[in-house]
Amino acid sequence: MTKLRLAIVGAGPAGIYAADLLLKAERKFDVSIDLFDHLPAPYGLVRYGVAPDHPRIKGIINALRDVIDSGDIRLFGNVRFGEDLTLDDLKHHYNAVIFATGAVRDAALDIPGIDADGSYGAADFVSWYDGHPDFPREWPLDAASVGVIGNGNVALDVARLLAKHADDLLVTEIPDNVYEGLRSSAVTDVHIFGRRGPAQVKFTPLELRELGDLRDVDLVVYDEDFDYDEASKAAIASNKQVMVIDRVLQSWRQRPGANGLGGEASRRLHLHFYAKPVEVKKDADGRVAALVYERTRPDGQGGVEGTGELREVALQGLYRAVGYFGSPLPGVPFDATHGVIPNHEGQVLHEDSNERVPGVYATGWIKRGPVGLIGHTKSDAMETVRHVINDQGSWWQPADPSEQGVLDLLTERGVAWTDLDGWHRLDEHEIALGAPAERARVKVVDRDEMVSISRGEEAGR
């Protein structure tokens, strides 16, 4: 029987779902899957892109763990594609590759002053508070008033973590350096800016409700934002999710502190709708001093239009959460405009000719852009996997398809890769670190320490 030797680059939900679906699919050949990731630990976005106070969302790890613990997949962590392992190497050892590398950079926001000191991309901040090993251990939190641009779930995560008291995060897996940083934060006011109205936001009811549960934080909403047009009323009446979001926001209008009056909390979280950012003002030292936005209004079609009215909010820090953007991979076609690998239903295409690149596939955000929730990657992977199966005639014909071949290659290059047993060691170590304080775990942040523990070396014992 023919055997498919498949490499998957990216051990987050997209890559793991693709492996699982291929193993379960009806096919006329055996399958051997190797899963590669540049990080020493698996799970990608779930471990390093979801806020630490989201245990329900992180529960998806249980399903992912079942897949990689099934014994049908080999895991190679701490392997950098393009450095430790190239596309030519994959062609030498595999029949095909699926790239599932996600999108981890911040999308740009082209307004004057966005380059000011104290202006950050949300993705960098998320990587810091999630303990990503390739980001600095410290984060400047000396601003009293900060802004967050965006009306999606990432914007709410960033705003919530900025407004939340650090002690309320101790029950989570928050790294110690992040706790200490947030505990010393000077923040008193967090402002969220979105250019559309409450009925057009992109976040989910769950994310929104969590803002309302913050201890010692007043929610500030403004009555002028709730003069709905007919299109907004229709959206609320016809869409259950929009209806719930409206219900939550309307309840906040009755709270003490709404409209910025009468609140007694030590921190405030302001929601500004119909606010299109147009400029970041700088002080004499080049730091963020204020955000200027144009007041928008409903256009009658479910969108908004500018009013010409400019408003200004004094800030000392600013985070843009306007979307993620994919990164190019060495030797792999890339659409620099959209931040994705060009493809047709997961079959990778040449940039200039739109012809298929045999043996090369994509799934997840690097395939379709950073839209949809984590669960959406499963249906996305199914489409890609179907083509992998049906394209048997155009698979690569590797010179060395043996499972030992890639092990010898990495060993020869001195790559300190981590495997599934190593992940189990690191997982148990982090859980043990959290046990004395009855925490779920305490993340190990340093890459070398993660590798040392995973590989059972003396420094990690």
LUMTORLUM-277618 format. One line per 10 residues: number of its first residue (from 1); for each residue y, x, z of C-alpha. Coordinates in steps of 0.2 Angstrom, whole numbers, plus 2048, in hexadecimal, padded with zeros to 3 digits. Layout:
<rs>
NUM	Y,X,Z ~ ...
</rs>
This chain:
<rs>
1	800,800,800 ~ 812,806,7FC ~ 81C,80B,80B ~ 82F,80A,80D ~ 837,818,816 ~ 848,811,81B ~ 856,819,824 ~ 864,80F,82C ~ 874,817,831 ~ 87C,80E,83F
11	873,808,84F ~ 87E,7F9,853 ~ 879,7E7,851 ~ 87B,7E8,83E ~ 86F,7F6,83C ~ 862,7F0,84A ~ 862,7DE,842 ~ 85F,7E5,831 ~ 850,7EF,838 ~ 849,7E0,841
21	84B,7D4,832 ~ 842,7E1,826 ~ 834,7E3,832 ~ 831,7D0,833 ~ 834,7CD,821 ~ 826,7C8,815 ~ 823,7D7,80A ~ 815,7E0,801 ~ 817,7F1,808 ~ 818,7FA,819
31	828,7FF,821 ~ 82E,80E,82B ~ 83F,80E,832 ~ 84A,81B,839 ~ 85A,816,842 ~ 868,823,842 ~ 879,822,84C ~ 886,82F,850 ~ 887,82A,862 ~ 87A,82F,86E
41	877,81D,874 ~ 873,80D,869 ~ 87B,7FC,867 ~ 88B,801,85F ~ 898,7F4,861 ~ 88F,7EB,86F ~ 890,7FA,87A ~ 8A1,801,874 ~ 8AB,7F3,86D ~ 8A8,7E4,879
51	8B2,7E3,889 ~ 8A9,7E8,899 ~ 8AC,7D7,8A1 ~ 8A2,7CE,893 ~ 891,7CE,89A ~ 88C,7BE,891 ~ 890,7C6,880 ~ 888,7D6,885 ~ 878,7CC,888 ~ 875,7CF,876
61	86F,7E0,87B ~ 85F,7D8,881 ~ 85B,7D2,870 ~ 85F,7E3,868 ~ 855,7EC,875 ~ 846,7E2,871 ~ 847,7E7,85F ~ 849,7FA,862 ~ 83C,7FA,870 ~ 82F,7F2,864
71	828,803,85F ~ 82B,800,84D ~ 83C,809,84C ~ 840,81B,84F ~ 852,81E,857 ~ 85C,82E,853 ~ 86C,82F,85D ~ 879,83C,85D ~ 876,83F,84A ~ 886,840,840
81	884,839,82E ~ 88D,845,822 ~ 88B,854,82E ~ 87A,854,836 ~ 872,849,828 ~ 878,847,817 ~ 875,83A,809 ~ 86B,847,800 ~ 860,84A,80F ~ 85D,837,810
91	857,837,7FE ~ 84B,845,802 ~ 843,83C,810 ~ 845,829,80D ~ 844,81C,800 ~ 854,813,804 ~ 862,813,811 ~ 86C,805,818 ~ 87D,809,81F ~ 882,7FF,82E
101	891,809,835 ~ 89D,7FB,839 ~ 8AF,7FC,83A ~ 8B7,806,848 ~ 8C9,80A,843 ~ 8D8,800,845 ~ 8DF,7F7,836 ~ 8F1,7FC,832 ~ 900,7F2,836 ~ 90F,7F7,82B
111	91F,7F3,834 ~ 92D,7FF,839 ~ 92A,808,849 ~ 918,805,84B ~ 915,818,84D ~ 91F,819,85D ~ 918,821,86C ~ 910,814,876 ~ 90A,80B,867 ~ 8F7,80A,866
121	8E9,803,85C ~ 8DE,7F7,866 ~ 8CE,7FF,860 ~ 8D3,810,868 ~ 8D6,807,878 ~ 8C6,7FD,877 ~ 8BD,80D,875 ~ 8C5,815,884 ~ 8C1,806,890 ~ 8AF,805,889
131	8AC,818,88D ~ 8AA,81D,87B ~ 8A5,830,87C ~ 8B0,835,86D ~ 8C1,82F,875 ~ 8CC,836,883 ~ 8C8,833,895 ~ 8D9,82E,899 ~ 8E5,820,892 ~ 8F8,81F,896
141	8FA,80F,8A0 ~ 90C,812,8A6 ~ 914,803,89D ~ 919,7F4,8A7 ~ 91B,7E9,898 ~ 90F,7EA,88A ~ 90C,7E0,87A ~ 8FC,7DC,870 ~ 8FE,7D7,85E ~ 8F0,7CC,858
151	8E8,7BB,85B ~ 8D6,7C0,85A ~ 8C9,7C3,867 ~ 8CC,7D6,868 ~ 8DF,7D2,86C ~ 8D9,7C7,87A ~ 8CD,7D4,880 ~ 8DB,7E1,880 ~ 8E7,7D6,889 ~ 8DB,7D0,896
161	8D6,7E2,89A ~ 8E8,7E7,89C ~ 8ED,7D8,8A7 ~ 8DD,7D8,8B1 ~ 8DD,7E1,8C2 ~ 8D1,7F0,8C2 ~ 8C8,7EB,8D1 ~ 8C2,7DB,8C9 ~ 8B9,7E6,8BC ~ 8AE,7EF,8C9
171	8A0,7E3,8C6 ~ 89E,7E9,8B4 ~ 898,7F9,8AC ~ 8AA,800,8AA ~ 8AA,813,8AB ~ 8B2,81B,8BA ~ 8C0,823,8B1 ~ 8C5,812,8A9 ~ 8C5,80A,8BA ~ 8D0,817,8C1
181	8DC,816,8B2 ~ 8DE,803,8B3 ~ 8E0,804,8C6 ~ 8EF,80E,8C4 ~ 8F6,804,8B6 ~ 909,7FF,8B7 ~ 907,7EF,8AD ~ 90F,7DF,8B3 ~ 911,7D6,8A2 ~ 906,7D5,893
191	90D,7CC,884 ~ 901,7C5,876 ~ 909,7C2,865 ~ 902,7B8,857 ~ 90B,7B3,847 ~ 902,7A2,846 ~ 901,793,852 ~ 8F5,78E,85F ~ 8EA,784,853 ~ 8E8,793,847
201	8E2,7A1,853 ~ 8D3,7AB,84F ~ 8CC,7AD,861 ~ 8BE,7A3,868 ~ 8BF,796,877 ~ 8B5,7A2,882 ~ 8C1,7B0,880 ~ 8CF,7A5,883 ~ 8C8,79D,893 ~ 8C5,7AE,89B
211	8D8,7B1,89B ~ 8DA,7A2,8A6 ~ 8CE,7A9,8B3 ~ 8D8,7B9,8B6 ~ 8DC,7BC,8C8 ~ 8EE,7BE,8CD ~ 8F4,7BC,8BB ~ 8FF,7AE,8B5 ~ 8FC,7A7,8A3 ~ 90D,7A4,89B
221	90E,799,88C ~ 91D,791,884 ~ 920,77F,880 ~ 929,782,870 ~ 918,788,869 ~ 910,778,86B ~ 91A,76D,85F ~ 90C,76B,853 ~ 90D,766,841 ~ 901,75A,838
231	8F6,768,832 ~ 8F4,76F,844 ~ 8F0,75E,84A ~ 8E3,75B,83D ~ 8DB,76C,841 ~ 8DA,767,854 ~ 8D3,756,850 ~ 8C6,75C,843 ~ 8C0,76D,84B ~ 8B8,76D,85C
241	8BC,780,85F ~ 8CE,77D,85B ~ 8CE,76D,866 ~ 8C7,777,875 ~ 8D4,785,872 ~ 8E2,778,872 ~ 8DB,770,882 ~ 8DB,781,88B ~ 8EC,785,886 ~ 8F3,774,88A
251	8EC,776,89B ~ 8F5,786,89E ~ 905,77E,89A ~ 903,774,8AA ~ 900,784,8B5 ~ 90D,78C,8C0 ~ 915,79A,8B6 ~ 914,792,8A5 ~ 924,795,89B ~ 926,7A4,8A7
261	92C,79A,8B5 ~ 926,797,8C7 ~ 917,7A3,8C6 ~ 912,7AE,8D6 ~ 905,7BA,8CE ~ 909,7CC,8CD ~ 905,7CD,8BB ~ 909,7C1,8AC ~ 900,7BF,89B ~ 90C,7B7,88E
271	905,7AF,87E ~ 912,7AF,870 ~ 90D,7A4,861 ~ 917,7A3,851 ~ 91C,7B5,854 ~ 91B,7C1,844 ~ 91E,7D3,849 ~ 92B,7DB,83E ~ 931,7EB,847 ~ 92D,7F6,856
281	93D,7FD,85E ~ 93D,80E,865 ~ 947,816,874 ~ 950,826,873 ~ 93F,830,876 ~ 936,827,868 ~ 92C,81B,874 ~ 929,809,872 ~ 938,7FF,878 ~ 936,7EE,871
291	92D,7E3,864 ~ 938,7D9,858 ~ 92F,7CA,851 ~ 934,7BC,845 ~ 932,7AB,84B ~ 926,7A1,83F ~ 923,78F,83D ~ 915,784,835 ~ 916,783,822 ~ 90D,772,822
301	8FD,77A,81A ~ 8F5,781,829 ~ 8FF,792,827 ~ 910,798,82D ~ 921,79D,825 ~ 92F,7A7,82B ~ 93E,79F,833 ~ 94A,7AE,832 ~ 94C,7AE,845 ~ 949,7BF,84D
311	944,7C1,85F ~ 942,7D0,86A ~ 936,7D4,879 ~ 939,7E4,883 ~ 929,7EE,884 ~ 923,7FF,889 ~ 912,7FF,881 ~ 90B,7F6,872 ~ 8F9,7F3,86B ~ 8F5,7ED,85A
321	8E5,7E2,858 ~ 8E6,7DD,846 ~ 8D5,7E1,841 ~ 8C9,7F0,83F ~ 8C6,7FB,830 ~ 8B7,804,829 ~ 8B6,817,827 ~ 8AF,820,817 ~ 89F,829,818 ~ 89B,839,80F
331	894,836,7FE ~ 894,823,7FF ~ 8A0,818,7F5 ~ 8AE,811,7FF ~ 8BB,804,7FB ~ 8CB,80C,804 ~ 8D5,7FC,802 ~ 8C9,7F0,80B ~ 8C0,7FD,816 ~ 8AF,7F9,810
341	8A1,800,806 ~ 8A2,7F7,7F5 ~ 892,7ED,7F3 ~ 88A,7DD,7EC ~ 881,7D4,7FA ~ 87E,7E4,802 ~ 879,7EE,7F2 ~ 885,7FD,7F2 ~ 890,7FE,7E2 ~ 898,80D,7DA
351	8AB,80D,7DD ~ 8B0,80F,7CB ~ 8A3,805,7C1 ~ 89C,7F8,7CD ~ 88B,7FE,7C8 ~ 87D,7FE,7D6 ~ 87A,80E,7DF ~ 867,80E,7E0 ~ 85F,80F,7F2 ~ 870,80D,7FB
361	874,7FD,805 ~ 881,7F7,812 ~ 881,7EA,81F ~ 88D,7E4,82D ~ 8A0,7E7,82D ~ 89F,7F6,822 ~ 897,7EA,815 ~ 8A3,7DB,817 ~ 8B1,7E0,822 ~ 8B5,7DD,834
371	8B3,7CA,834 ~ 8A7,7BF,83E ~ 89F,7C1,84F ~ 891,7CC,853 ~ 884,7BF,850 ~ 88A,7BD,83E ~ 883,7CE,83A ~ 871,7C7,83A ~ 873,7BC,82B ~ 87D,7CA,823
381	86E,7D6,825 ~ 862,7C9,81E ~ 86B,7C9,80D ~ 86B,7DC,80D ~ 859,7DE,812 ~ 853,7D1,805 ~ 85A,7DD,7F7 ~ 852,7EC,7FF ~ 841,7E3,7FD ~ 844,7DD,7EC
391	84B,7EE,7E5 ~ 83B,7F7,7E8 ~ 83B,7FD,7D6 ~ 84B,807,7D9 ~ 847,80F,7E9 ~ 849,821,7EB ~ 83A,82C,7E9 ~ 83B,838,7F7 ~ 834,84A,7F6 ~ 82F,849,809
401	82D,838,80F ~ 823,83D,81F ~ 829,837,82F ~ 828,84A,835 ~ 834,850,828 ~ 844,849,82F ~ 83F,850,840 ~ 83D,861,839 ~ 84E,860,830 ~ 858,85B,83F
411	84F,869,84A ~ 852,876,83D ~ 865,871,83D ~ 866,872,850 ~ 86A,860,852 ~ 868,85A,864 ~ 863,848,85F ~ 85E,83B,86C ~ 850,82F,86A ~ 84A,81E,871
421	842,826,881 ~ 853,82F,883 ~ 85C,81F,882 ~ 851,818,890 ~ 855,827,89B ~ 867,825,898 ~ 866,812,89B ~ 85D,814,8AB ~ 869,822,8B1 ~ 878,817,8AE
431	870,808,8B7 ~ 86C,814,8C6 ~ 87E,81A,8C7 ~ 884,807,8C8 ~ 876,802,8D5 ~ 87F,809,8E5 ~ 88E,7FE,8E2 ~ 884,7EF,8DB ~ 88B,7F2,8CA ~ 881,7EE,8B9
441	883,801,8B5 ~ 890,80F,8B4 ~ 892,816,8A3 ~ 890,828,89F ~ 89F,82D,894 ~ 89D,83F,890 ~ 893,842,880 ~ 88B,852,886 ~ 886,84A,896 ~ 87F,83B,88D
451	874,847,882 ~ 86F,851,890 ~ 868,842,89A ~ 860,83B,88B ~ 857,84B,886 ~ 851,84D,898 ~ 85A,85E,89A ~ 85E,866,8AA ~ 870,862,8AA ~ 86D,84F,8A9
461	860,84F,8B7
</rs>
